[in-house]
């Protein structure tokens, strides 16, 4: 029985082959962020080693799967040691599937330790999906653009769906819990009063701009799934660049960072084109190479359409 055209198109979209070079780049980014996470991004998690067990309120998944013990000094420190020890070989490409699984499980426990005492960050969802899908992918090397894999395309599509769901359901949660007053009230004014910076405090004099930004934020989050169905690569990369600019703007305005989410979002980009050795080798010559490419473009004459031939004059009778 032949599959229906719609099912065939959906299968082709979901299993679109992706170069293995992107896998190597994403493993490096994921491992590098784990080191940044405990040292700079969320160093307070390590402080939970001193928190009394009576304050531990496990997340729903930790209650459903009762395999996570109540954190104490040795569990918190031991989880961090295992996480960092496994992240290093994974990011360097040494037995990435074995150490990838260790990283995924250890980081999952690390997040339960972090989020079982209060606020739960939704910005880690896409990154957790990335960690659990990277071990399913084959070993890869930087810059490999020739070897394509449908399995890798499937895995990165799942990560991309997780990234977009983070946006879409964030808007849904705003409307569900805050109602339409979230976009019509002084939400951003309150945020800037609490965590404003020199880049945003001037906006307090223009409340209409803050209200417009609230509407723009919700509209952007609701429309974010469009990026999944854009066929033109340049347009897709432009939309992803807008996502990164959005997060940079939010950080400059109220110092709220979505760094793990931005790491997971990198799977949209053609990272298989990056070859670290070539980058290091060409770094001293980078200004000259850029100038040479610009001059080469100027030398290429613009292609013009050939003028239509003039009609021949009719002979005189």
N, C-alpha and C positions, 0 to 999 in steps of 0.2 A: 504494500500500500504506500503510495507516494505521499509525502507530507504536504500539507496545505501551503500555499504561497506565503501566507502570513507567518505560519510556524517556521517555514524555512528562513524567512527574513529575520525573525526573532532569534533563531539559532545562530545564524550568521553574524548578527550583531553581538550576541552575548559571547560567542567564542571567536571573535575576531583575533587573528594571530598578533602577538606582540613579540618584539625582539628580546632575547635573553639579556642583552646589555642593560635593559631597564631594571631587571631583577637585581643585578649586582649593585646598581646605584641605589635602589631603594633599601637594600640590606644595609648598605653603608650609612645612609641617612637615618634609618631606624636605630641602628646601634649607636650612632653618634648622639642622637637625641636622648637616649637612655642615660648616657653619661651627663649630658647637660641637665636632664630632668632632676636627678637627685642632687646635683651640685649647685644648680642655680635656679631652675624653673620652679621646682616644688621641694626645696630642702626641708620644709617643715614635716614631711612625712616621717623622716627618721626620728623626729621628736616623739612619735607615738610609742616608742619603746619604753617611755617613762609613764605613759598614761595608764591609770588603773583599769583592770579588765571589766569593772562594773560599768564603765562608760561606753563599752563596745556594743554597738547596735548594728549587727551585720546587715548587709544589703540583702535584697530579696533572693538573689541567686545564691548567696552564701547560706541562706536559710534553707533553700531548696536542696542544695548540694552540701550536706553537713560534713565536708572534708576539710574545712578551713578552721584551724584552731583559733582560740582567742589570742590575739597578739600579746606577746610579752617581749622582754628585752632580746632574748636570743632568737625568737622567730622574726622580729623586725630586722635585726642586724644580719641574721643568716639569709633572709630573703634578698636583702640588698647585695650581699657578697656574691650569692649565686647569680643574681641578675647581672651584675657588672662583669663577673668572670665569664659568663656565657656570651654577653653582648660583644665583647672584644673579638673573639674568633669569628663570630657570625658576621660582623661588619667587614672583616678582612677576607671573608670568603673561605675560611678553613672549616670544613665539615658543616656547611651552613644549615643543612636540614636538621642535623642532630642538635646543634647549639640553638638553632632557631626555635625548636620545640621547647627547649629549656627556658629560653628567653620569654616565649609566649606565656607559659604557665607561671613563671616567676613574676612577670610583670602583672599578670592577672591578679595574683595574690597581693602584689604591691599596691594595686589599685583598691582592692578590698580593704587593706590596712588603711589606706588614705581616706576612703570615702565612707567608712562605717562610723564616723563620729560627727557627721553633720552634712554639709553641702556636697552634692554629687555633681561633678563637672561633666557636661555633655560633650565637651570638646575632645574627649579622649576616645569616643566611640570608634571613629574611623581609624585611629591609630591602633586600637586593640584588634580590629578586623585585619589590619595590615600584618600585625605580628603573628596572628594565627594562620594567615594564608601564605606568608613567605616560606614557611617550612614545607609546604606542599609543592613548591616550585623547584625545578631542577637547579643544579649547580650552574653558575653563570660567571662570565668574566666581563669586565668593563669594556665598553665599546663594541660588543658583539651585536651587529645589526643584521647579520645574515641568517642566524639561526632564529627561526620564528616558532612560536608555540601557542597553540590554541588554549592549552591549559593555563598558561600565564595570562593570556587575554581574559579568560574566565575569572581568574583570581583578582586581577586588577579591576575588572568590571564590578566585582562585589565590593571592593574597597571604595570605588568611585560612588557606588550606590549608597554605601554607608556615609560617605562625606556629604552627599547631597541630602540624605535623610536628616543629617544633623542640622542643616539649614531649614529644610521644609518643616520638620516637626518642632523646631525652635519657634517658628512663626505660629504654628498651631498651638503650642503651649502658651505663647503670649496672649492669644485671643481666648484660649480656654480658661486660663487662670486670671488674667488681667482684664479680659473683655476688651471692647473697643475703646475703653478709656486708656488702654496702654498707648494707643497711637494718638489719642486726642487730648491727653493730659500733659503734665510736666514731667514725664518719665526721664527724658534726657537732662532736663534741668536739675532734677534730683541727683542724677548720676554725676553730673559735672560738679555740683556742690559738694558731693562726697569725695570724688576722686579726680577732679578736674586738673588739667595741666596748663602750662602757659600757652599751649596751642589751642585750648578750648574754652578757657574762662571768658574770653571776649564774647563768646556766643550767648552768654547770659543776657546781654543787652538786646538780643534779637530772638525772642522766643518763637517767632513764626518760623525761623530757620530750624530750630530744634524740633518743632512739631513736624515740619516737612521731612526732617531726617528720620523721624520715627516711622512715618508712612513709607518713606523710601526703603528703610531697612526691612520692614515687613513685606513689602512688594518684592524686593530683591530675594528674600528667602523663599517666598512662595513661587517665584519664577525660576529659581535655581535649577530645577530638573531639566530645563531646556538644554543645558550643556550636554546632557547625556545623549541627545538626539541630533546634535549638530554634526553634519557630515564633513563640512569644510574644516580642515585642520587649523588653518590660520584663524578662523573665527572662534573655534573651540579654545585655542591657546589664548586668544584675546579675552574671552570670557573668564578663563582661569586667572589670567593676569589681573582682571578686575577684582576677582575674589581676593587675591593677595593684597591688592591696594586697599580694599575694604578693611581687611584685618589690620593693615598698617595704620589706617586712619583711626580705627577704634582704639588701637594701642596708644597712639599719640594723643587722643582726646581724653580717654579715661583709664589708660594703662591696664586694659584687659587684653590678655594675650591668648591666642589660640594656636600656640606653636605646634603641639602634637597634631592638631587638625591640619595645619599647613604642611607638615611633613607627609601625612597620608595623602594630601591633595596633590603632591608632586607626582603621583603615579599617572596623572593626566598628561604629563609633559614627556617629550621625547628624550629622556635621559640617556637612552642608548647611544646617543651621539657623543657623549662625553668620554674622553679617554684621558685619564689623569696624567699618564706619562707624556702625552702630546701637549697637554696644558702646561706642565712644568717645563718641558723643553722649549715651548714657544713663548713662555711668559716674558723673557727679556726682549723678544723680538715683536711683542704684541703691537706696540704703537706703529712700527714700520709695516707690519702686515696689514693693519687697518688702513694706513695711508695708501699702500699699494693696491688694495682692493677698491678703494674709492677712486683712485686714478684710473684703474682698469675699467671701471664702470663709465667714467667720463669719456674714455676713448671710444667706447662702443657707440657707433652712430645710431641714431633713432631710426627704426625701420618704418619706412613710409610706403604706403600703398602706391603701386605703379599707376601713373595717370592713364586714364582710358584713351585709346587712340582716337585721334580726330577723324571724323568721317571724310572719305575721299570726295573731292569735288567732282560733280557730274560733268562729263565732257560736253562742251558747247555743241549745239546742233548746227 
